[in-house]
């Protein structure tokens, strides 16, 4: 599968809501994702695209994820230092998301460093 950098809060979604490039191109807003899935997410808020993911899981239709269950999704979010509450977030949550993701990322780096 081909992967690329994905904006967790999609760039187009943030642009259409008036955010400038310096706001949407934050490292804390980046994640690596399969290109095919990234394209299908489009310009939806995380709340909107996670609703699709969870509905598709119930239907056995995994067009937006290669994961098989909600626990797998939560584990994947944890591994990638993404706040577990991402599935409920909209534009209003973006500043808090960035702050929480930065903290999770720094904790992950710190833990890795001290495990050496």
N, C-alpha and C positions, 0 to 999 in steps of 0.2 A: 504494500500500500504506500502511496505517496503521501507524505505529510508536509505540513507547513505551519507557520506561525499563525495563530488564531487569536483574535481579540475576544476574551471571555465575555465582555460587554462589546458586542460587535461595533466595529468602527463606524459603519454606515448608520447604525442605530444612534450612536452618540452624536455623529455629525448632524443628522436630521433633527436632533434635539438641541442644537446650538453649541455643542462643545467644540473647542478648537483642537488642532492637532496636538498641541502640547498636553492637552487633557486626556485625549483618547489613546495616544501612543505612549502610555506609561508601561514600564516593564512589568509592573504588578498586574497589568491587564492582558499579558501575553501567556499563551499556552501552546504547546505543540499538539496538533490535531491532524487526523487524516483529511486530505484535501476534499474528498467527496462529502464528508460530514460537514466540514466548514462551509461549503457551498450551500448545503441544505439548511443550515442554521439561518443564513441570510442576515437580515437586519432586525431580528426579534430580540426582545429583552431576554435575559436569562430566565426569568419567570415563564415567559411564553415558550421558549424552546425546551425548557425542562418539563413543562406540562406535556409537550409533544413526546418527549422521550419516555416519560412515565406511562402515558397512554399507549404508546407503541409497545412497551414492555408487556403490558397487560394483554395486548392483542397478539403477542408473539412476533411482532413486526419491528425489527431493529434497524430501521433506516438511519437513525440519528445516533446510534451507539453500537459498539461491538460488545458491550457488556450485557450480561444476562439477567441482572437483578438489581433492585435498589441497594441492597448491601454492597454489591460490587461497585456501584456508582459511588457510594459514600466512601468506600475504601480507595477508589481512584482519586476522588477529590482530596482526600487526606494525603495520599502519596504525592500529589501535585501541589500541595499547599494552597488549596482553594477552599475558602470558607464553606462549611457544610450548609450554610443558609443560602447559598447562591441560587438555589432553585426557587426562591421566593423574591428575588431581587428585581427591582425596576430602576429607572433612571435616578429616582430620589435616593436610592441606596448606593449609588456609585462611589461617592467619597468615602463612605464607611467601608465599602468593599475594598477599595484600594488600601486603606489603613490596615484593615484586618489581614489582607493578603500579604502586605509587606511584613507584618509581624510573623505570620506563619512561615514565610520564606526565610526570614532571618533566624527563626527558631530551628528550622530544618538545617540550615547551613551551620549554625552553632552546634547542634547535636551531631552532625556529621564530623565537624572539626574535632570535637572532643572525644569522638569514638576512635580517632586515629591512634 
